[in-house]
Amino acid sequence: MTNLTSLERKVLDSIDCKGLLDGIFQLVAIESVGGAETPAQQWVAELMEKIGLKVECWDLDFDALAEHPGHSTEIDRSHGVGVVGQIGKGSREDGLIYNGHVDVVPAGHIERWSSPPFEPRVREGRIYGRGAVDMKAGLCSAIFAAKAIKDAGVILTTPLMIESVIGEEDGGIGTLAAIVRGYKARGALVMEPTGLAVVTTGAGCQNFRIRVAGKAAHGALRGEGVSAIQKSFLILSALDSFEKKRNEGGDPSIPGDLPFPICVGKITGGEWASSVSEGVLLEGRYGIRPGEELMTAREEFEDVLERAALDDGWLSIHKPEIEWWGGRFEAASVDPNVGIATTVIESHKTVTETEPMVTGVPYGSDMGLLVNHGGTPAVLYGPGNVRDAHRPDEFVPIEEVLIATSTLALNAMRFCGVE
């Protein structure tokens, strides 16, 4: 590495690599699926206290948070804890937030894993386990970056705040709670798995349910009924056409041919194998463009359903019902040429001696809450590839974890300033 000051080099030389990897192992071993995050939060708080961070913990008030315009969730939680560790001087508003979530998606079919999902293993330079890449490694990178700064005896002139949050996978209630608690800053970095790219634009999404009605009849007299299953094909076809229209020409800030997908991920329907189905439920995810008003996007979606129904004799009378429910992620974008984005880009460049990719992503994250409700410009940057998340044999490359930790330590020094 070149272009390092003696103080910066001292901090990077102070990174506790063994402690970092041990920490990832211990955190991945905690089965913190959505709604059961408290043990993981307690572990993070204890780790932060042990390494000398000033730690605040509080119980989340779910009823109060439900009144906030940024609120969304899919899981009915009975308890949740907010955890923020801090180093440095000065006021929060002038500082830097590193944000990471401890909740993970369910492991799914255990037999499809090469090793138990909550018994982390190292193979071929990778840490395997549920939550390894999404995003416990990234969170630990931030914590051990702060540890390196403290161990080197460096004092930041503005604060670095490490938020360990819950509920990101189903809408971001933990980050919203931190915002309501008063954690807002001059910049933020969310350690989502970006493959060490600097993400300055994130798309949004909204969950939906569509109920399609049919008319029951004995299967032997199928012609006397109306199959909701067959009618649902008309809805799916209309959504396919709508998706193509919304993605024509792509988007300059988000690579790929499908930056704003519409995914129907679950279909349930029918009552009996030898009966004509009288009801189908379609559940899915609707991609939202950066800068697009949520209500406008919903109205456009609803108009597509309305027009599809009018083209069919049965559906024009028995119209599909739409419900907007569960997790919602707001799109967000920041200028890549100013503020937190430029500091992360330069810090990564110093550590790796290569230019990072600066890009956008088609998925939502807590970036949307930080930017739109916290008034905090935010980027995504973290180890591992999001394509390795939410599937069996989830993993994160150790080399990328170490690079991320060095970048986060250097970025904190440069963004916050040092005495």
C-alpha positions in Angstrom: 0.0 0.0 0.0 1.2 3.5 -0.9 0.0 7.0 0.0 -0.4 6.1 3.6 0.5 8.4 6.5 2.5 6.9 9.3 -0.6 7.1 11.5 -2.7 5.3 8.9 -0.1 2.6 8.5 0.0 2.2 12.2 -3.8 1.6 12.3 -3.8 -0.9 9.5 -0.9 -2.8 11.1 -3.1 -2.9 14.3 -5.9 -4.9 12.7 -6.6 -8.0 14.7 -7.1 -10.5 11.9 -7.4 -13.5 14.1 -9.9 -11.8 16.4 -11.8 -10.7 13.3 -12.2 -14.1 11.9 -13.0 -15.6 15.3 -15.7 -13.0 15.7 -17.3 -13.8 12.4 -17.3 -17.5 13.3 -19.0 -16.8 16.7 -21.6 -14.4 15.2 -22.5 -16.7 12.3 -23.0 -19.5 14.8 -25.9 -17.6 16.4 -29.1 -18.5 14.6 -30.4 -15.0 14.4 -33.3 -15.5 11.9 -35.7 -12.6 11.7 -37.6 -12.2 15.0 -34.9 -14.0 17.0 -32.1 -11.4 16.8 -31.7 -10.5 20.5 -28.9 -13.1 21.4 -26.9 -11.8 18.4 -27.4 -8.2 19.5 -26.3 -9.0 23.0 -23.2 -10.7 21.6 -22.3 -7.7 19.5 -22.8 -5.3 22.4 -20.5 -7.4 24.6 -17.9 -7.5 21.9 -18.0 -3.7 21.4 -17.7 -3.1 25.1 -14.8 -5.5 25.4 -12.8 -3.7 22.8 -13.5 -0.3 24.3 -16.3 1.3 22.4 -18.9 3.4 24.1 -22.1 1.3 23.7 -25.7 2.2 23.8 -28.4 -0.5 23.9 -32.2 0.0 24.1 -35.4 -1.9 23.6 -37.3 -1.1 20.5 -40.8 0.4 20.8 -42.5 -1.4 17.9 -45.9 0.4 18.5 -44.3 3.8 18.2 -42.2 2.8 15.2 -45.3 1.6 13.4 -46.5 5.2 13.3 -43.4 6.4 11.4 -43.8 6.9 7.6 -40.7 4.9 7.0 -42.0 1.8 8.9 -42.4 -1.6 7.3 -42.1 -5.1 8.5 -43.2 -8.7 7.8 -42.4 -10.3 11.1 -44.4 -9.8 14.3 -41.6 -9.3 16.9 -42.2 -9.5 20.6 -38.8 -8.0 21.4 -35.9 -6.2 19.7 -32.7 -4.5 20.8 -30.9 -1.6 19.2 -27.1 -1.5 19.6 -24.7 1.3 18.7 -21.0 1.4 19.5 -19.1 4.7 19.2 -15.5 6.0 19.2 -14.3 9.6 18.6 -15.2 13.0 19.8 -17.8 15.6 18.7 -21.5 15.5 17.8 -23.2 12.7 16.0 -24.3 15.0 13.1 -20.7 15.6 12.1 -19.7 12.0 12.3 -19.9 8.7 10.3 -22.2 5.7 10.6 -21.3 2.2 9.8 -24.5 0.1 9.6 -24.8 -3.7 9.6 -27.6 -6.1 10.3 -27.5 -9.3 12.3 -30.8 -10.8 11.1 -30.6 -13.6 8.5 -33.0 -15.4 6.3 -34.0 -19.0 7.2 -31.5 -21.7 6.2 -34.1 -23.5 4.0 -33.6 -27.2 3.1 -30.7 -28.2 5.4 -29.9 -31.3 3.3 -28.8 -28.9 0.5 -26.0 -27.5 2.6 -22.5 -29.1 2.5 -22.2 -28.4 6.2 -24.7 -27.2 8.9 -25.6 -23.6 8.2 -25.0 -22.4 11.7 -21.8 -24.3 12.2 -19.4 -22.1 10.2 -16.5 -23.7 8.3 -13.5 -22.5 6.3 -12.9 -24.1 2.9 -10.7 -22.8 0.1 -10.3 -19.4 1.7 -14.0 -18.9 2.3 -16.1 -18.8 5.5 -19.3 -20.8 5.0 -22.5 -20.4 7.0 -25.9 -18.7 7.0 -25.3 -14.9 7.4 -21.6 -15.1 6.6 -21.9 -12.8 3.6 -25.3 -11.2 4.4 -23.9 -9.6 6.4 -22.2 -10.6 9.6 -18.7 -10.5 8.0 -19.3 -6.9 7.0 -20.5 -6.0 10.4 -17.5 -7.6 12.1 -15.2 -5.8 9.6 -16.6 -2.5 10.9 -16.2 -3.4 14.5 -12.6 -4.6 14.1 -11.8 -1.5 12.0 -12.8 0.6 15.1 -10.8 -1.8 17.3 -7.7 -1.1 15.2 -8.2 2.6 15.5 -8.4 2.3 19.3 -5.5 -0.1 19.6 -3.3 2.3 17.6 -4.1 5.0 20.1 -5.8 7.2 17.4 -8.5 9.6 18.4 -11.1 10.6 15.8 -12.1 14.2 15.8 -15.7 13.4 14.9 -17.5 10.2 16.0 -17.6 6.8 14.3 -20.9 5.1 15.2 -21.3 1.4 14.4 -25.0 0.4 14.2 -25.9 -3.2 14.7 -29.5 -3.5 13.6 -32.3 -6.0 13.3 -35.0 -6.5 10.8 -33.2 -5.5 7.6 -34.4 -8.5 5.7 -38.0 -7.6 6.2 -38.0 -3.8 5.9 -35.4 -2.2 8.2 -37.1 -1.6 11.5 -33.8 -1.7 13.3 -32.2 1.1 11.2 -35.4 3.1 11.5 -35.2 2.7 15.3 -31.7 4.1 15.3 -32.8 7.1 13.2 -35.7 7.8 15.6 -33.2 7.5 18.4 -31.2 10.4 16.9 -28.5 8.6 15.0 -28.0 10.8 12.0 -24.6 11.8 10.5 -22.7 13.5 7.8 -22.2 10.2 6.0 -23.0 6.5 6.3 -21.7 3.2 4.9 -23.8 0.0 4.9 -21.7 -3.1 4.8 -23.8 -5.1 2.4 -22.0 -7.6 0.2 -21.0 -5.6 -2.9 -17.9 -7.5 -3.9 -16.0 -4.4 -2.6 -17.8 -2.2 -5.2 -19.0 1.2 -4.0 -22.7 1.4 -4.5 -24.2 4.8 -4.8 -27.7 3.9 -6.1 -30.0 1.3 -4.8 -33.4 0.4 -6.2 -36.5 0.1 -4.0 -39.2 -2.5 -3.8 -42.6 -3.2 -2.4 -44.3 -6.5 -1.6 -47.7 -7.2 -3.0 -50.5 -9.7 -2.8 -53.0 -10.3 -5.6 -56.2 -12.3 -5.0 -57.8 -13.8 -8.1 -61.4 -15.1 -7.8 -62.9 -18.1 -9.6 -66.1 -20.1 -9.5 -66.1 -23.5 -7.9 -67.5 -26.6 -9.6 -67.0 -30.3 -9.6 -64.0 -31.3 -11.6 -66.2 -33.6 -13.7 -68.2 -30.6 -14.7 -65.3 -28.2 -15.2 -67.1 -26.2 -17.8 -69.6 -25.0 -15.2 -66.9 -23.4 -13.1 -64.3 -20.7 -13.6 -60.8 -21.6 -12.7 -58.9 -19.0 -10.7 -55.7 -20.8 -11.6 -56.3 -20.2 -15.3 -57.4 -16.6 -14.7 -54.2 -16.0 -12.8 -52.2 -16.8 -15.9 -53.8 -13.6 -17.4 -52.5 -11.6 -14.5 -49.0 -13.1 -14.7 -48.9 -12.4 -18.4 -49.9 -8.8 -17.8 -47.2 -8.4 -15.1 -44.6 -9.9 -17.5 -45.5 -7.2 -20.1 -45.5 -4.5 -17.5 -42.0 -5.6 -16.3 -40.6 -5.4 -19.8 -42.1 -1.9 -20.3 -40.6 -0.6 -17.0 -37.2 -2.0 -17.9 -36.9 -0.9 -21.5 -33.5 0.6 -22.1 -32.3 -0.4 -18.7 -31.1 2.3 -16.3 -27.8 4.2 -16.4 -27.2 3.9 -12.7 -28.0 0.2 -12.3 -26.3 -2.4 -14.6 -28.2 -5.2 -16.2 -31.2 -5.7 -18.4 -33.6 -6.0 -15.5 -32.9 -3.3 -12.9 -36.5 -3.2 -11.7 -37.9 -6.7 -11.7 -41.4 -7.8 -10.8 -41.1 -11.2 -9.1 -44.1 -13.4 -8.2 -42.4 -15.7 -5.7 -45.3 -17.5 -4.2 -48.6 -18.9 -5.6 -51.2 -20.6 -3.6 -54.7 -21.7 -4.7 -57.3 -24.3 -5.1 -59.2 -26.3 -2.5 -59.5 -29.8 -3.8 -57.8 -31.7 -6.7 -61.2 -32.6 -8.3 -62.7 -29.1 -7.9 -62.4 -26.1 -10.1 -60.3 -23.6 -8.2 -62.3 -20.7 -6.7 -59.3 -18.7 -5.5 -55.6 -18.0 -6.1 -53.2 -15.9 -4.1 -50.1 -14.4 -5.9 -47.4 -12.9 -3.7 -44.4 -11.0 -5.0 -42.0 -8.1 -5.1 -42.3 -5.0 -7.2 -39.1 -3.1 -8.1 -39.2 0.7 -7.6 -37.0 3.1 -9.6 -34.8 5.7 -7.8 -36.7 9.0 -7.6 -40.0 7.3 -8.3 -42.8 8.2 -5.8 -44.1 5.1 -4.1 -47.7 6.0 -4.5 -47.2 6.7 -8.2 -45.5 3.3 -8.7 -48.4 1.6 -6.9 -51.0 3.4 -9.0 -49.2 2.3 -12.2 -49.2 -1.3 -11.0 -52.9 -1.2 -10.1 -53.7 0.3 -13.5 -52.1 -2.6 -15.2 -54.2 -5.0 -13.2 -57.3 -3.0 -13.9 -56.7 -3.0 -17.7 -55.9 -6.8 -17.6 -59.2 -7.4 -15.8 -61.2 -5.3 -18.3 -60.0 -7.5 -21.2 -61.6 -10.6 -19.6 -65.3 -11.2 -19.2 -65.0 -12.9 -15.8 -62.3 -10.7 -14.3 -64.0 -7.5 -15.4 -66.8 -8.3 -13.0 -64.8 -10.2 -10.4 -61.8 -7.9 -10.3 -58.5 -9.0 -8.7 -57.8 -7.5 -5.3 -54.4 -6.0 -4.6 -52.8 -5.6 -1.2 -49.6 -3.8 -0.4 -48.0 -5.5 2.5 -44.9 -6.4 4.5 -41.4 -5.3 3.7 -40.8 -2.1 1.7 -37.5 -0.7 0.7 -37.1 2.8 -0.5 -34.9 3.6 -3.5 -32.0 5.9 -2.8 -29.1 7.6 -4.6 -26.1 9.8 -3.7 -23.6 11.8 -5.7 -20.6 9.6 -6.3 -18.4 12.6 -6.6 -18.8 14.2 -3.2 -18.9 13.3 0.5 -18.9 9.7 1.8 -18.7 8.2 -1.7 -15.4 9.9 -2.6 -13.8 9.0 0.7 -14.7 5.3 0.4 -13.5 5.2 -3.2 -10.1 6.8 -2.3 -9.7 4.5 0.8 -10.4 1.4 -1.2 -8.0 2.6 -3.9 -5.3 3.2 -1.3 -5.7 -0.3 0.2 -5.9 -2.2 -3.0 -4.1 0.1 -5.4 -7.0 -0.4 -7.8 -10.0 1.7 -8.7 -13.2 0.3 -7.2 -16.3 -0.2 -9.3 -18.8 2.5 -8.7 -22.3 1.2 -9.5 -25.9 0.7 -8.6 -27.8 -2.4 -7.5 -31.4 -3.6 -8.2 -32.1 -4.6 -4.6 -33.2 -2.6 -1.6 -31.4 -2.1 1.7 -31.2 0.1 4.8 -29.5 2.7 2.5 -33.0 4.0 1.6 -33.9 4.7 5.3 -30.6 6.4 6.0 -30.9 8.7 3.0 -34.6 9.4 2.9 -35.5 9.4 6.6 -32.2 9.9 8.4 -31.0 12.7 6.2 -27.7 10.9 6.0 -25.9 10.3 2.6 -25.1 6.6 2.4 -23.3 4.1 0.2 -23.1 0.3 0.2 -19.6 -1.3 0.5 -18.8 -4.7 1.8 -17.1 -8.1 1.3 -18.6 -10.9 -0.7 -21.2 -11.2 -3.5 -24.9 -10.8 -2.9 -25.5 -13.7 -5.3 -24.0 -16.0 -2.6 -26.6 -14.8 -0.1 -30.1 -16.3 0.6 -29.0 -19.8 -0.7 -27.4 -23.0 0.5 -23.6 -22.9 1.2 -23.6 -19.1 1.6 -20.0 -17.9 1.9 -17.7 -14.9 2.1 -14.1 -14.8 0.8 -11.7 -14.1 3.7 -9.4 -12.0 1.5 -12.3 -9.6 0.8 -13.1 -9.4 4.5 -9.6 -8.3 5.3 -9.6 -5.7 2.5 -12.9 -4.4 3.7 -11.7 -4.0 7.2 -8.6 -2.1 6.1 -10.7 0.1 3.9 -13.2 0.8 6.7 -10.5 1.7 9.1 -8.8 4.1 6.6 -12.1 5.6 5.5 -13.1 6.3 9.2 -9.8 8.2 9.8 -10.1 10.2 6.6 -13.8 11.0 6.9 -13.9 11.7 10.6 -10.4 13.3 10.9 -7.8 12.5 13.5 -6.1 14.4 16.3 
